[in-house]
Amino acid sequence: MEKAVPLMIQGTHSDAGKSAIATAFCRIFTQDGFNTAPFKSQNMALNSYVTADGKEIGRAQGVQAEAAGVIATTDMNPILIKPTGAYQSQIVVHGKPFKNMQAGEYRQDFFQQGLKLIRDSYYRLAASYERIVIEGAGSPAEINLNDRELVNMRVAQIAKAPVILVGDIEKGGVFASLVGTLQLLQPEGREKVVGVIINKFRGDVSLLQPGLTWFEEYTNVPILGVIPHIDNLLIEAEDSVVLDSYSSHKDTSKVIDIAVIRHPMISNFTDMDPFFEENDCHVRFVQSADDLADPDLLILPGSKNTLADMQFLHRIGLANRILDLAEKDTTIVGICGGYQMLGTSITDAYEVESLHRKVKGLGLFPMQTAITQEKTTVQSEGLARYGEKTIPVSGYEIHMGESHFEAESSPFIKLSDRTEGAISEDRNIIGTYFHGIFHNDLFREIVLNDIRSKKGLAPLLHRRSFAQKRKEGFDLLAKVVRDNVQLTRIYQLMNDFQNH
């Protein structure tokens, strides 16, 4: 029997701030004493989260569960779509790969199955929680998709949820996008929208008031809040469009220059988040050999299609530039797919990535990787070796591949039942399947101070805990949203909608 009172957050477009607003309400409802869960029926993202039982869901829902103080489960995101290239995506159902499908095939053949999965997952959550914060995807006004959509108004109908529509004023045209979205909705969808929130506002809100008044009079939809832009918000981005806001050029005001290779199928780029909070670090994402320059730390991040991305590095000359940096003793770290690229070759005999061939790697480790049909998804912890130091680390693994060394190597992490990754004797080259390796404060501090030492700089000790900063980020986000929305009215609208 359902008991949860839901609230759904939809947006006028991708990156309007739906995930952050949903995260805020997860935290607010929890602070107000309600047992709260997040829900997103279908998530298309390359940033994912591993649950405690080793299943894969969208990273946003994992983070929202953390904000709500609950354990993430696959019911919170029963369908995860991970693009692999060539108009194809891997469909992950309840945390496990189902099959690779083209967009048309997914819409035509998976719709009814997906709809049942979504209903069943939502009803299980609704029977176990008091509040559910539902996040939509993209825009609910995609009129070419709405007949078989599985993530916006159809989910609002299943959940009997009121909808708050979020518009991003920072991109401009917020009133046009809000009005246009409302006008393109079908009447039954339009009736579900109980109000709007204008997000990422900078400046004096009184100057916006004429627009707010006009909007309410024109649409008869209330403005429930205007959320100011929050700088340095420690809520992980999920949509890769956020990468467009990051510079590819050096910032000479920071002493440690960190370059991240932005290959086309980059995944789990949230691995870099802790560096954005370090006062001495500047992070930049690079896509060309010319932009790479001479960083102090080079990171090859995860990839959803390692073979294609490795070919991309060869094709545009980045592979040769990375090898040049290795000769200069630059610190180079490969994570997951980036780790596989550090070896001599990557093969895909089963066409898992739709590339039935062998691709040459960078050859920085004597290691061959074979893409497998089974995906490893697990939370892990062990002891990392870094020079003479042994450091406790934890992380999570998401990969379809096994790496084997052709010659003796030095493992990077010792787990209870195996060793993982590799590290060169001079500590300049590190490879690991551990996502979140730099979220380990002590390990991050040691690596950064080693780089500072190379540059003749004194170490920075006792860097602040990133985990603690993230908890503070949840509280800051909740406070800003609480202070700038009509929360009492939202509670009333939620209750009224349930009784309607």
Beta strands, then each sheet from edge to edge (+ up, - down):
strand 1: 5-11
strand 2: 36-39
strand 3: 42-44
strand 4: 48-50
strand 5: 56-58
strand 6: 79-85
strand 7: 88-93
strand 8: 96-102
strand 9: 131-135
strand 10: 163-168
strand 11: 193-201
strand 12: 223-228
strand 13: 256-261
strand 14: 266-267
strand 15: 281-286
strand 16: 297-300
strand 17: 302-303
strand 18: 331-335
strand 19: 345-347
strand 20: 358-360
strand 21: 367-370
strand 22: 376-386
strand 23: 389-399
strand 24: 402-405
strand 25: 413-414
strand 26: 419-420
strand 27: 422-423
strand 28: 429-432
sheet 1: 2+ 9+ 1+ 10+ 11+ 12+
sheet 2: 3+ 6+ 7- 8+
sheet 3: 4+ 5-
sheet 4: 15+ 13+ 16+ 18+ 28+ 27-
sheet 5: 14+ 17-
sheet 6: 20+ 19- 21- 24+
sheet 7: 23+ 22- 25+ 26-
end
